[in-house]
Amino acid sequence: MSDHDGYRDTDAAGPVLVAPVLVRDYRRLLRLFPYTYRRAHEAEMLGHLVDGARPGQSRPTRAERWDLLRAAAREWLLAPLGPTERQRASASVVVLVVLTAVLAAPAAYDLVRAVQAVTDDSAREVLGSLSSPVLLATVAALVAVPLAPAWLAWLSALVAVAVGARRTALVLAALAATAGVVAVGALVSAERAFVAFQAVGWVVVLLAFLLTLVARARQEAPVFGARAGAVAFWMTAATLALSARGGASVVSQEHVWASASVSLSVQAVGLLWLSAVALLVLVRPVRQAAPVLGGALLAMTLSRSDVFWSGALDTTVVNLGDVLGVVGISVALTLATRWVVNRLDELAAARAAHRAFLAAAADGTAAAA
C-alpha cells in the first residue's frame, strides 16, 4: 500500500498507517464546516482526529460524528460574526451595543402599552368571563402586546449581563427569542398576519442579539467592558429620548394602513440599505459587525414599511409569505455581506503578506550589500 492510500501517522513504535476509508470519512465530515473556517483549520482537525483513532479503526465513532456535527452547526451559526474568534470578538461587542440601543425603545413602549391594557376597563369588560384576575391581566396584555413576554425576558437578560451572570443571560435571551417566534406563529395562526408582519422584524433582531450573546459568552472577556457599557448606556438613553411615542405605522379599526412618514419604494429601501451596509464594510473597526447589523436592521425596516404589498391600504392582503419574506431577505443580506467581508479580509491578508515579503527581500539585499 502506498502513502497515498492512507494517512501516515508516527508514534514511538514507528509509522502507523491509518485506514484510507477512515480518512475519507473524516474529510467528508469536515466538509460540513464553513469553507473559510475549514480552509484555516481542516489540516489541524484532521490530524487531531487521526491521532485519536484507535488501531484498526475503519469508521468514525458515533461520538466523533456527533462532536463534528455539533461543532459544524456551531460554526455555521456563528459564521455571520466571522470565521475566527478574534473577528467574532470585535464584531460581537459592536453588535450588542447597537442592538441594545435599537431594542430599548420598542421594549419600553410595548411594556407601557401592556400595562395600559391591563388597567383598561374596556379590556376587562371584554374578558370579563375569566375568573382569575391574573389570567385576565395576562390575556389582556398578550392581546394588546403579543411580544410582551419577549420584551420582559430580554430586559431581564440585560440585567443578567450587567451583573455578570452569563449563563442566566443566555437562558433569558433564548427565552426572549423563543417567545418572539411563538408570538409571530400564534399571530399568523390567529389570522393577524399584519401584526405578525410588524413583529417579525423585532423577532429577527432578538435572534441576532441571542446569536451575538452566544458568541460573546464563549470568550473570557466581559460581555460589556467599561467602554462598551458606557457607549451602550448613552446610545440607549439617546434612543429612548428621541423615540416617538407612536410607531412607524398604525392600523385603524377598519384595517386600513396609514403611514406616519413618507413611504419609500422597494428600490429606495434597497439602495438605502445597500449603501449603509457598504459604508459599514468599508470602515474597518466595524466591518466584522456589518453582516449581522445589516441583516437585522433590514428586517426591522421592512417589517415597518409597506414595500411588500406595494403600498396597498388594505392590510388583510398581508399573509405568511410576507412574514417569511422579511426573514429570507434578512438572511440573504447577512450571508452576502459576510461573503464580501471575508473576501476583503483575505485581500488585506494577502497584501500584508506581500508587503512583509518585499520588506524581508529588501532587508536581505541590504545585508548582502
N, C-alpha and C positions, 0 to 999 in steps of 0.2 A: 504493500500500500504506500503511495507517495505522500509527501507532505501536503499536497493539495486536496487529499481526500478527507482530511480531518483537521482538527485544531491541535497543534503540538504544545503541550504544557511541560513544565520541568519541575521536578521535586528533588528531594535529597537522594532518591534512589536512581535518578536519571530521567530521561524524557518519557512522557506518558502521552499516548495518542488518544484523544477523545473521539468518540464515535461521530462520524460526519453527520448522521441523521440528527444527533443531539444539537450540534452546532447550527444545523439548518433550522431546527425548531426554535432555537434561541433567537436566531436572526429574524424569523417570522414574527415572534412575539415583540421584538424590539422595533419592528416596523409600525407597531401601533402607536409609538410615541410621535409627537410632532416633529416635523422634519428638522427644524432649527435645533431643537434640543437633541435629537438623535445624531445629527452631524457632529455635535460637540462632545457627546458622551457615549456614543454607541460602542466604540472600541473599549472604553473603560468598563462599561456594563457587561459586555460580552466576556471580557477577561475575568471579571469577578464571578460571573455565572459558571464559567468553565473551571475556575479554581475551586469552586464549591461543589462541582459534580463528583458523585461517588464513582469508584472504579466499576466499569461495566455498565454504567447508566446509559440508556439509549433514548430516553424521553424526558422532557422536563417534568418535575414532580408537580402534584396538584398545588402545593404551597407556592412553588416558584411561579406557576401560571397565575395564581391569584394575586401574588405580590406584584407581578409585572402588569397585570390588567389594572390593578388598583393604582399603581404608580402612573401608568399611561393616562388613566382617566383624570388623575390629579393634575398632570402636566397639561392636558387639553383644557381643563377647567381654568387653570391659572395662566394659560398661554396668552390671553389678551393683555396681561400685565407685563409680558416679556419672557424670554426663554431662560434667563439666568436669575439667580437670587438677587444679584446686585441691581439689575434692572427692575425687578419687582419691588425691591425696597424703595427705590427712588420714585417709582410710579405710585405705589400704594399710599404714600403719605400725601401726595398731591391730590389723588382721587378722593381719599377720605375727607380731607379738608374741604374740597369743593362740594362734595355730595352732602356733607353735614350742613353746610350753609344752604344748599338747594332744598333739602328736605325739611328744614326747620320751619319755614313759613307755611307750607301746606299742612304739616303736622299740627302746628299750633292752631291754625284756622279751623281745621276739621274737628279737633278736640273741643274747641269752643262751640262749634255747631252741635256736637254731640251732647254737650252739657245743656245747651238751649233746648234741644229736642227732648231731653229727659224731663226738663222742668216745664215744658209746654203743656198747657191744659188741653189743647185740641188733640194732641197725640194721646193723652190719657183717655179721652173720650172714645177715640177710635179703637184703642186697645183695651178698653175697659173690661172686657171679658176675662182678661188674665188676672188670676187671683193674687199671685205673688208680686209684691212691689219691685223686688229685684229683677224678676223676669220681665216685668213691664218696662222698667228702665233700660234693660239690656236690649230688648226688641226695638224700643223706640230709638235708641242710639244707633243700632245696626241698620235700621231702615233709613234713617236720615244720613248716616255716615258709614257706609259699608267698610271703609278702611280704618275705622276707629281702633279695632284690636291691633292692627298692624302698626299704627302710629304709637300706641301705648307701648308695644313691645320694642319698637325702635328707640323711643326715648329712654326706656329702661336700659337698652343696650348701651346708649351713650353714657348713662350714669355708671354702668359697669366698667366701661372703658376709662372713665375719669378716675375711678378708684382702683384701677389696675386689675380687675377681675376678668382676665381674658376669656377663660372658658365660659363664664357666665355671659359675657358679652356676645360670644359666638352663638350660644344657645338662643339668646334673646333675639339676635339679628336673624337667625334661621327661623325663629317663630314669626318674626315680623314679615319676612319674605313669604313664608308659607301661608300666613293669614291673608296676605295680599293676593296670592294666587287663588286661594279658596274663595275670596270675596269676588274676584273677577269671574270665576267659574259659576258661582252662585247667581251673580247678576245676569250672566248670559242665559242660564237655565230659567231664571225668572222673567225672561223677555225684557230685561232692562239693559239691552246691549249698548245703548248710548252711554249710560252711566258706566258700564264696564269699559267702554272705549276711553272715556275720560280718566278712569282709574288705572288703566293698564300702563300708562306712562310712568306713574309713580311706582307701580309694582316693579317695572324694569329697573328703575333707579334703586329701589330697595334690594333687588337681586344683585345689582352691581356693587352696592355697598357691602353686602354679605360676601361676595367674591373677594373684594379687596380686603375686607377684615380677615378673612381666612388666610390670605397671603401674608398680611402683616403680622398676624398672630404666630406664624411659623418662624418669625425672626426674633432674635434676642432683644432687640431694641424696643423701647416702649412704643405702644401704638401711636400715641401723640407725644412727641417730645415737647420741651418747653416752648420752642419757637413755633412749631406746628400747632400746638394747642392754643397759643396766643392768636395766631392767624385765624384759626378756625373760630375762636370766640368772637373776634371782631368782625369777621365776614358774616357769621351767623347773626350777630347783632345788627349789622347793616342791612342784611336781607329782611329781617323782621321789621326793621324800621321803615324800609322802603316798600315793602309788600303791601299792596292794596287789599282792602277787606274783601272785595269781590274777586272772583276768579276770572280767567280769560274768557269764559263763556258761561251763559246761563240758559236754562230751559224753562220756558213758561208752562203753565198748566195745559196749554194746547199743544205741547210738544213741538214748539217752534224754536229753532235755534237762533240766538241773537249774539252777534259778536260785539265785544266791548272795544275793539280796536279795528284797524284796517286789516282785512283778510288778505293773506298772501297766497299766491298761486303755488302749485306744486313746483314749478320751475324756480320760483323765487326762493321758496323754502330750501330746495335742494342746493341752489347756488349759495345761499347764505351759510348753510351748514358745511358745505364743502370748503368754503373759504375759511370758516372758523377752524375746522379740523386741520386744514393746510397750514394755518398760522401756528397752531399748537405743535404740529410736526416740525416746523422749521425752527422753533425755539427749543434748543437742546435741553435746558433744565426740565422742561415739562413734556418732552417728546414721548417718553415711555407711557405717560398717562393719557395721551391723546386718544388711543383706541377706545378705552373704556369710557372716558368722559364724552367722546363724540357720540358713541352709540347710545349711552344712557340719556344724554340731554336731547338727542334727536327724538328718541321715543317720547320723552316728556313734551317736546314741542308739537310733534304730530298728534298726540292724543288731546291737545288743547286747541286744535285747529280743525278746519272743515275741508282739508285738502283731499281726504279720501272719498268724500261724496260730492265733490265738485261744487261746493257752496250751496247745496240744496238746503232749503229751510226745514223740511220735514225730517226730524231726527229718527223716525221709525225706519228709515232706509238703512240705518246702521245695523250691522249684523256681526256674527262671529268672524267673518272674513276680514272685516276692518280691524278687529282686535288683533288677530293673528298677523295681519299685515304690518302693524306697528312693530310687533316683536321681530318679525322677519327682516324688515328694513334696518332695524337697530342692530341686529346680529350681523347682517351683511356689511354694514358700515364699519362695525368693530373689527371684523376679520380683514376687510380690505385695508383699513388703516394700519392694522398690526403688520400686515404683509409689507406695506410701504415702509413702516418704521424699521422692520427687520432688514430690509434691503439697504436703507440708509445707514444703519449701524454697520452692516457688512462693508459698505463702501468706505465708511470712515475708518474701519479697522484696516482695510487694505491700504488706504492712503497712509495711515500711521506706520504700518509695516514697511511700506516703500520708502518713506522718509527715514525711518531708522536704518534701513539697508543702505541708502545713499550716504547717511551720516557715517556709518561704520566703514563704508568704502572710502570715503574722504579721509577719515582718520587713518586708515591703513595706508593710503597713498602718501599722506603727510609723514607718517612714521618711516616709510621706506625711503622717502627723500631725505 
